[in-house]
Amino acid sequence: MGTVAIKIKIMPESPDTNLKEIEEKASEKLRELGGIINKVEEEPIAFGLNAIHITIARDEEKDTEILETELEKIEGVSSAKIVDYRRAIG
């Protein structure tokens, strides 16, 4: 069993959505699903809309589809997609 680094892009429903609230709920949900939060960043998209990028470490044997599915259930989230998946070394 190895560890993978997974970067997830979370898009809010609108520019007025509270990103800090989404970030807190997403981080909590990812921890519940076995993830260790490594990094959280905001990315400007357009017209005041920002995306959240969360990078986690997680066991590679676990299903990744559940991450997107569960994050999309958070109020104010339009979409959640895995944008990078790499095997961690060390």
CNS distance restraints for C-alpha pairs under 8 A (distance, minus, plus):
assign (resid   1 and name CA) (resid  59 and name CA) 7.09 0.50 0.50
assign (resid   1 and name CA) (resid  60 and name CA) 6.75 0.50 0.50
assign (resid   1 and name CA) (resid  61 and name CA) 6.74 0.50 0.50
assign (resid   2 and name CA) (resid  59 and name CA) 6.07 0.50 0.50
assign (resid   2 and name CA) (resid  60 and name CA) 5.66 0.50 0.50
assign (resid   2 and name CA) (resid  61 and name CA) 7.70 0.50 0.50
assign (resid   2 and name CA) (resid  87 and name CA) 7.25 0.50 0.50
assign (resid   2 and name CA) (resid  88 and name CA) 7.41 0.50 0.50
assign (resid   3 and name CA) (resid  57 and name CA) 6.48 0.50 0.50
assign (resid   3 and name CA) (resid  58 and name CA) 5.52 0.50 0.50
assign (resid   3 and name CA) (resid  59 and name CA) 4.67 0.50 0.50
assign (resid   3 and name CA) (resid  60 and name CA) 5.32 0.50 0.50
assign (resid   3 and name CA) (resid  87 and name CA) 6.11 0.50 0.50
assign (resid   3 and name CA) (resid  88 and name CA) 5.46 0.50 0.50
assign (resid   3 and name CA) (resid  89 and name CA) 7.71 0.50 0.50
assign (resid   4 and name CA) (resid  57 and name CA) 5.60 0.50 0.50
assign (resid   4 and name CA) (resid  58 and name CA) 5.48 0.50 0.50
assign (resid   4 and name CA) (resid  59 and name CA) 6.21 0.50 0.50
assign (resid   4 and name CA) (resid  60 and name CA) 5.47 0.50 0.50
assign (resid   4 and name CA) (resid  85 and name CA) 6.77 0.50 0.50
assign (resid   4 and name CA) (resid  86 and name CA) 5.42 0.50 0.50
assign (resid   4 and name CA) (resid  87 and name CA) 4.25 0.50 0.50
assign (resid   4 and name CA) (resid  88 and name CA) 4.93 0.50 0.50
assign (resid   5 and name CA) (resid  55 and name CA) 6.74 0.50 0.50
assign (resid   5 and name CA) (resid  56 and name CA) 5.67 0.50 0.50
assign (resid   5 and name CA) (resid  57 and name CA) 4.66 0.50 0.50
assign (resid   5 and name CA) (resid  58 and name CA) 6.65 0.50 0.50
assign (resid   5 and name CA) (resid  84 and name CA) 7.80 0.50 0.50
assign (resid   5 and name CA) (resid  85 and name CA) 5.81 0.50 0.50
assign (resid   5 and name CA) (resid  86 and name CA) 5.19 0.50 0.50
assign (resid   5 and name CA) (resid  87 and name CA) 6.15 0.50 0.50
assign (resid   5 and name CA) (resid  88 and name CA) 5.92 0.50 0.50
assign (resid   6 and name CA) (resid  55 and name CA) 5.52 0.50 0.50
assign (resid   6 and name CA) (resid  56 and name CA) 5.33 0.50 0.50
assign (resid   6 and name CA) (resid  57 and name CA) 6.35 0.50 0.50
assign (resid   6 and name CA) (resid  58 and name CA) 7.52 0.50 0.50
assign (resid   6 and name CA) (resid  82 and name CA) 6.91 0.50 0.50
assign (resid   6 and name CA) (resid  83 and name CA) 7.77 0.50 0.50
assign (resid   6 and name CA) (resid  84 and name CA) 5.68 0.50 0.50
assign (resid   6 and name CA) (resid  85 and name CA) 4.63 0.50 0.50
assign (resid   6 and name CA) (resid  86 and name CA) 6.57 0.50 0.50
assign (resid   7 and name CA) (resid  53 and name CA) 6.57 0.50 0.50
assign (resid   7 and name CA) (resid  54 and name CA) 5.65 0.50 0.50
assign (resid   7 and name CA) (resid  55 and name CA) 4.24 0.50 0.50
assign (resid   7 and name CA) (resid  56 and name CA) 6.49 0.50 0.50
assign (resid   7 and name CA) (resid  82 and name CA) 5.85 0.50 0.50
assign (resid   7 and name CA) (resid  83 and name CA) 5.71 0.50 0.50
assign (resid   7 and name CA) (resid  84 and name CA) 4.97 0.50 0.50
assign (resid   7 and name CA) (resid  85 and name CA) 6.54 0.50 0.50
assign (resid   8 and name CA) (resid  53 and name CA) 5.54 0.50 0.50
assign (resid   8 and name CA) (resid  54 and name CA) 5.31 0.50 0.50
assign (resid   8 and name CA) (resid  55 and name CA) 6.33 0.50 0.50
assign (resid   8 and name CA) (resid  80 and name CA) 6.66 0.50 0.50
assign (resid   8 and name CA) (resid  81 and name CA) 5.55 0.50 0.50
assign (resid   8 and name CA) (resid  82 and name CA) 4.36 0.50 0.50
assign (resid   8 and name CA) (resid  83 and name CA) 5.67 0.50 0.50
assign (resid   8 and name CA) (resid  84 and name CA) 7.16 0.50 0.50
assign (resid   9 and name CA) (resid  51 and name CA) 6.63 0.50 0.50
assign (resid   9 and name CA) (resid  52 and name CA) 5.75 0.50 0.50
assign (resid   9 and name CA) (resid  53 and name CA) 4.62 0.50 0.50
assign (resid   9 and name CA) (resid  54 and name CA) 6.71 0.50 0.50
assign (resid   9 and name CA) (resid  80 and name CA) 5.61 0.50 0.50
assign (resid   9 and name CA) (resid  81 and name CA) 5.35 0.50 0.50
assign (resid   9 and name CA) (resid  82 and name CA) 6.28 0.50 0.50
assign (resid   9 and name CA) (resid  83 and name CA) 6.42 0.50 0.50
assign (resid  10 and name CA) (resid  51 and name CA) 5.69 0.50 0.50
assign (resid  10 and name CA) (resid  52 and name CA) 5.06 0.50 0.50
assign (resid  10 and name CA) (resid  53 and name CA) 6.31 0.50 0.50
assign (resid  10 and name CA) (resid  54 and name CA) 7.99 0.50 0.50
assign (resid  10 and name CA) (resid  71 and name CA) 7.91 0.50 0.50
assign (resid  10 and name CA) (resid  77 and name CA) 6.93 0.50 0.50
assign (resid  10 and name CA) (resid  78 and name CA) 7.64 0.50 0.50
assign (resid  10 and name CA) (resid  79 and name CA) 5.84 0.50 0.50
assign (resid  10 and name CA) (resid  80 and name CA) 4.41 0.50 0.50
assign (resid  10 and name CA) (resid  81 and name CA) 6.66 0.50 0.50
assign (resid  11 and name CA) (resid  50 and name CA) 7.36 0.50 0.50
assign (resid  11 and name CA) (resid  51 and name CA) 4.90 0.50 0.50
assign (resid  11 and name CA) (resid  52 and name CA) 6.64 0.50 0.50
assign (resid  11 and name CA) (resid  77 and name CA) 5.96 0.50 0.50
assign (resid  11 and name CA) (resid  78 and name CA) 5.45 0.50 0.50
assign (resid  11 and name CA) (resid  79 and name CA) 5.20 0.50 0.50
assign (resid  11 and name CA) (resid  80 and name CA) 6.31 0.50 0.50
assign (resid  12 and name CA) (resid  17 and name CA) 6.29 0.50 0.50
assign (resid  12 and name CA) (resid  19 and name CA) 7.47 0.50 0.50
assign (resid  12 and name CA) (resid  49 and name CA) 7.85 0.50 0.50
assign (resid  12 and name CA) (resid  50 and name CA) 7.54 0.50 0.50
assign (resid  12 and name CA) (resid  51 and name CA) 6.68 0.50 0.50
assign (resid  12 and name CA) (resid  76 and name CA) 5.66 0.50 0.50
assign (resid  12 and name CA) (resid  77 and name CA) 4.42 0.50 0.50
assign (resid  12 and name CA) (resid  78 and name CA) 5.05 0.50 0.50
assign (resid  12 and name CA) (resid  79 and name CA) 7.09 0.50 0.50
assign (resid  13 and name CA) (resid  17 and name CA) 6.64 0.50 0.50
assign (resid  13 and name CA) (resid  76 and name CA) 5.41 0.50 0.50
assign (resid  13 and name CA) (resid  77 and name CA) 5.47 0.50 0.50
assign (resid  13 and name CA) (resid  78 and name CA) 4.63 0.50 0.50
assign (resid  14 and name CA) (resid  49 and name CA) 6.62 0.50 0.50
assign (resid  14 and name CA) (resid  76 and name CA) 7.83 0.50 0.50
assign (resid  15 and name CA) (resid  47 and name CA) 7.78 0.50 0.50
assign (resid  15 and name CA) (resid  48 and name CA) 5.55 0.50 0.50
assign (resid  15 and name CA) (resid  49 and name CA) 4.41 0.50 0.50
assign (resid  15 and name CA) (resid  50 and name CA) 6.90 0.50 0.50
assign (resid  17 and name CA) (resid  76 and name CA) 6.18 0.50 0.50
assign (resid  18 and name CA) (resid  22 and name CA) 6.59 0.50 0.50
assign (resid  18 and name CA) (resid  76 and name CA) 7.86 0.50 0.50
assign (resid  19 and name CA) (resid  23 and name CA) 5.99 0.50 0.50
assign (resid  19 and name CA) (resid  52 and name CA) 7.56 0.50 0.50
assign (resid  20 and name CA) (resid  24 and name CA) 6.16 0.50 0.50
assign (resid  21 and name CA) (resid  25 and name CA) 6.27 0.50 0.50
assign (resid  22 and name CA) (resid  26 and name CA) 5.88 0.50 0.50
assign (resid  22 and name CA) (resid  74 and name CA) 7.20 0.50 0.50
assign (resid  22 and name CA) (resid  75 and name CA) 7.70 0.50 0.50
assign (resid  22 and name CA) (resid  76 and name CA) 7.19 0.50 0.50
assign (resid  22 and name CA) (resid  77 and name CA) 7.36 0.50 0.50
assign (resid  23 and name CA) (resid  27 and name CA) 5.96 0.50 0.50
assign (resid  23 and name CA) (resid  52 and name CA) 7.33 0.50 0.50
assign (resid  24 and name CA) (resid  28 and name CA) 6.20 0.50 0.50
assign (resid  25 and name CA) (resid  29 and name CA) 6.14 0.50 0.50
assign (resid  25 and name CA) (resid  74 and name CA) 7.25 0.50 0.50
assign (resid  26 and name CA) (resid  30 and name CA) 6.04 0.50 0.50
assign (resid  26 and name CA) (resid  71 and name CA) 6.16 0.50 0.50
assign (resid  26 and name CA) (resid  74 and name CA) 7.47 0.50 0.50
assign (resid  27 and name CA) (resid  31 and name CA) 6.21 0.50 0.50
assign (resid  27 and name CA) (resid  37 and name CA) 6.97 0.50 0.50
assign (resid  28 and name CA) (resid  32 and name CA) 6.35 0.50 0.50
assign (resid  29 and name CA) (resid  33 and name CA) 6.37 0.50 0.50
assign (resid  29 and name CA) (resid  70 and name CA) 7.53 0.50 0.50
assign (resid  29 and name CA) (resid  71 and name CA) 7.32 0.50 0.50
assign (resid  30 and name CA) (resid  34 and name CA) 6.49 0.50 0.50
assign (resid  30 and name CA) (resid  35 and name CA) 5.22 0.50 0.50
assign (resid  30 and name CA) (resid  36 and name CA) 7.56 0.50 0.50
assign (resid  30 and name CA) (resid  37 and name CA) 7.76 0.50 0.50
assign (resid  30 and name CA) (resid  67 and name CA) 7.11 0.50 0.50
assign (resid  31 and name CA) (resid  35 and name CA) 4.74 0.50 0.50
assign (resid  31 and name CA) (resid  36 and name CA) 6.10 0.50 0.50
assign (resid  31 and name CA) (resid  37 and name CA) 7.39 0.50 0.50
assign (resid  33 and name CA) (resid  67 and name CA) 7.51 0.50 0.50
assign (resid  34 and name CA) (resid  58 and name CA) 6.25 0.50 0.50
assign (resid  34 and name CA) (resid  59 and name CA) 7.65 0.50 0.50
assign (resid  35 and name CA) (resid  56 and name CA) 5.65 0.50 0.50
assign (resid  35 and name CA) (resid  57 and name CA) 5.61 0.50 0.50
assign (resid  35 and name CA) (resid  58 and name CA) 4.87 0.50 0.50
assign (resid  35 and name CA) (resid  59 and name CA) 7.97 0.50 0.50
assign (resid  36 and name CA) (resid  56 and name CA) 5.18 0.50 0.50
assign (resid  36 and name CA) (resid  57 and name CA) 5.06 0.50 0.50
assign (resid  36 and name CA) (resid  58 and name CA) 6.48 0.50 0.50
assign (resid  37 and name CA) (resid  54 and name CA) 7.25 0.50 0.50
assign (resid  37 and name CA) (resid  55 and name CA) 6.20 0.50 0.50
assign (resid  37 and name CA) (resid  56 and name CA) 4.51 0.50 0.50
assign (resid  37 and name CA) (resid  57 and name CA) 6.66 0.50 0.50
assign (resid  38 and name CA) (resid  54 and name CA) 7.60 0.50 0.50
assign (resid  38 and name CA) (resid  55 and name CA) 5.48 0.50 0.50
assign (resid  38 and name CA) (resid  56 and name CA) 5.23 0.50 0.50
assign (resid  38 and name CA) (resid  57 and name CA) 6.92 0.50 0.50
assign (resid  39 and name CA) (resid  53 and name CA) 7.92 0.50 0.50
assign (resid  39 and name CA) (resid  54 and name CA) 5.75 0.50 0.50
assign (resid  39 and name CA) (resid  55 and name CA) 5.07 0.50 0.50
assign (resid  39 and name CA) (resid  56 and name CA) 7.09 0.50 0.50
assign (resid  40 and name CA) (resid  52 and name CA) 7.05 0.50 0.50
assign (resid  40 and name CA) (resid  53 and name CA) 5.68 0.50 0.50
assign (resid  40 and name CA) (resid  54 and name CA) 4.55 0.50 0.50
assign (resid  40 and name CA) (resid  55 and name CA) 6.46 0.50 0.50
assign (resid  41 and name CA) (resid  52 and name CA) 5.77 0.50 0.50
assign (resid  41 and name CA) (resid  53 and name CA) 5.10 0.50 0.50
assign (resid  41 and name CA) (resid  54 and name CA) 6.54 0.50 0.50
assign (resid  42 and name CA) (resid  50 and name CA) 6.25 0.50 0.50
assign (resid  42 and name CA) (resid  51 and name CA) 5.61 0.50 0.50
assign (resid  42 and name CA) (resid  52 and name CA) 4.63 0.50 0.50
assign (resid  42 and name CA) (resid  53 and name CA) 6.13 0.50 0.50
assign (resid  43 and name CA) (resid  50 and name CA) 5.34 0.50 0.50
assign (resid  43 and name CA) (resid  51 and name CA) 5.07 0.50 0.50
assign (resid  43 and name CA) (resid  52 and name CA) 6.27 0.50 0.50
assign (resid  43 and name CA) (resid  53 and name CA) 7.30 0.50 0.50
assign (resid  44 and name CA) (resid  48 and name CA) 7.15 0.50 0.50
assign (resid  44 and name CA) (resid  49 and name CA) 6.21 0.50 0.50
assign (resid  44 and name CA) (resid  50 and name CA) 4.38 0.50 0.50
assign (resid  44 and name CA) (resid  51 and name CA) 6.44 0.50 0.50
assign (resid  45 and name CA) (resid  49 and name CA) 5.45 0.50 0.50
assign (resid  45 and name CA) (resid  50 and name CA) 5.29 0.50 0.50
assign (resid  45 and name CA) (resid  51 and name CA) 6.69 0.50 0.50
assign (resid  46 and name CA) (resid  50 and name CA) 7.35 0.50 0.50
assign (resid  58 and name CA) (resid  62 and name CA) 7.74 0.50 0.50
assign (resid  60 and name CA) (resid  87 and name CA) 7.77 0.50 0.50
assign (resid  64 and name CA) (resid  68 and name CA) 7.39 0.50 0.50
assign (resid  65 and name CA) (resid  69 and name CA) 6.37 0.50 0.50
assign (resid  66 and name CA) (resid  70 and name CA) 5.88 0.50 0.50
assign (resid  67 and name CA) (resid  71 and name CA) 6.15 0.50 0.50
assign (resid  68 and name CA) (resid  72 and name CA) 6.14 0.50 0.50
assign (resid  68 and name CA) (resid  79 and name CA) 7.93 0.50 0.50
assign (resid  68 and name CA) (resid  80 and name CA) 5.20 0.50 0.50
assign (resid  68 and name CA) (resid  81 and name CA) 5.81 0.50 0.50
assign (resid  68 and name CA) (resid  82 and name CA) 7.15 0.50 0.50
assign (resid  69 and name CA) (resid  73 and name CA) 6.81 0.50 0.50
assign (resid  69 and name CA) (resid  80 and name CA) 7.70 0.50 0.50
assign (resid  70 and name CA) (resid  74 and name CA) 7.34 0.50 0.50
assign (resid  71 and name CA) (resid  77 and name CA) 7.51 0.50 0.50
assign (resid  71 and name CA) (resid  79 and name CA) 7.90 0.50 0.50
assign (resid  71 and name CA) (resid  80 and name CA) 6.19 0.50 0.50
assign (resid  72 and name CA) (resid  77 and name CA) 5.73 0.50 0.50
assign (resid  72 and name CA) (resid  78 and name CA) 6.65 0.50 0.50
assign (resid  72 and name CA) (resid  79 and name CA) 5.56 0.50 0.50
assign (resid  72 and name CA) (resid  80 and name CA) 5.76 0.50 0.50
assign (resid  73 and name CA) (resid  77 and name CA) 7.23 0.50 0.50
